[in-house]
Amino acid sequence: MKKSLSFIVGLMLLLFTVQRCSSNPVALSQIPPKQCCFEFLSGAIPRRNIASISTTDSRCSEPALVITTVKNKEFCVRQSSTWAQKVYEEALNFQI
């Protein structure tokens, strides 16, 4: 009796562990993106003032570029913006 009870408890712990491990990918996909843009800059930022540029998470409702200036200010720009696309492509090629 004692061995079968230990076996059942061990089996339950194993099944619980397997269930928890298999549910992790679902839980990770529910973590919200770190940064999304909801307001966008309408003008252009001079290239000399840009320290870095990156894209927002693909899970954001609006694809955007996040520009950090040399004064450490961040601005969101729509990915469809021609000037921002050029700066982003330069950054990929030359690493700003």
C-alpha positions in Angstrom: 0.0 0.0 0.0 2.8 2.4 1.0 4.7 1.8 -2.3 1.6 2.3 -4.5 0.8 5.6 -2.7 4.3 6.8 -3.2 4.1 5.8 -6.9 0.8 7.6 -7.3 2.2 10.8 -5.7 5.3 10.6 -7.8 3.3 10.1 -10.9 1.1 13.1 -10.0 4.1 15.3 -9.5 5.6 14.2 -12.8 2.3 14.9 -14.6 2.0 18.3 -12.9 5.6 19.2 -13.9 5.0 18.2 -17.5 1.7 20.2 -17.6 3.5 23.3 -16.2 6.4 23.0 -18.7 4.2 22.6 -21.7 2.1 25.7 -20.7 5.2 28.0 -20.6 5.2 28.9 -24.3 1.6 30.1 -24.0 2.4 32.2 -21.0 5.5 33.7 -22.7 3.4 34.8 -25.7 1.0 36.6 -23.3 3.8 38.9 -22.0 3.1 42.4 -23.5 5.7 44.0 -25.8 8.2 46.2 -24.0 7.6 49.3 -26.1 4.8 50.2 -28.6 4.1 53.6 -30.1 0.8 55.4 -29.9 1.8 59.0 -30.8 4.1 59.7 -33.8 6.4 62.5 -34.7 5.2 64.2 -37.9 8.5 66.0 -38.9 12.0 64.7 -39.5 14.9 64.6 -37.1 18.3 65.7 -38.5 20.6 62.7 -38.9 23.3 64.4 -36.8 20.9 64.4 -33.8 20.1 60.6 -34.0 22.0 58.4 -31.6 20.1 55.1 -32.3 17.1 53.8 -34.1 15.1 50.5 -33.6 11.8 48.9 -34.5 9.0 48.3 -32.1 7.9 44.8 -31.3 6.0 42.9 -34.0 3.0 42.5 -31.6 2.4 46.2 -31.5 -0.7 47.4 -33.3 1.2 50.0 -35.4 4.7 49.2 -36.7 7.0 52.0 -35.9 10.6 53.1 -35.5 11.9 54.4 -32.1 14.5 57.1 -32.5 16.8 58.0 -29.6 18.5 61.4 -30.0 21.9 62.4 -28.8 20.1 64.2 -25.9 18.6 60.8 -24.9 15.1 61.7 -25.9 12.9 59.1 -27.7 10.5 59.7 -30.6 8.2 57.4 -32.4 8.0 57.6 -36.2 5.8 55.6 -38.5 7.6 52.9 -40.3 6.1 54.2 -43.6 8.1 57.4 -43.2 10.6 57.6 -46.0 13.3 59.6 -44.2 13.1 57.3 -41.1 13.4 54.2 -43.3 16.6 55.6 -44.9 18.1 56.3 -41.5 17.1 52.8 -40.3 18.7 51.2 -43.4 21.9 53.2 -42.8 21.9 52.1 -39.2 21.7 48.4 -40.3 24.5 48.9 -42.8 26.8 51.2 -40.7 25.8 50.7 -37.1 25.0 54.2 -35.9 
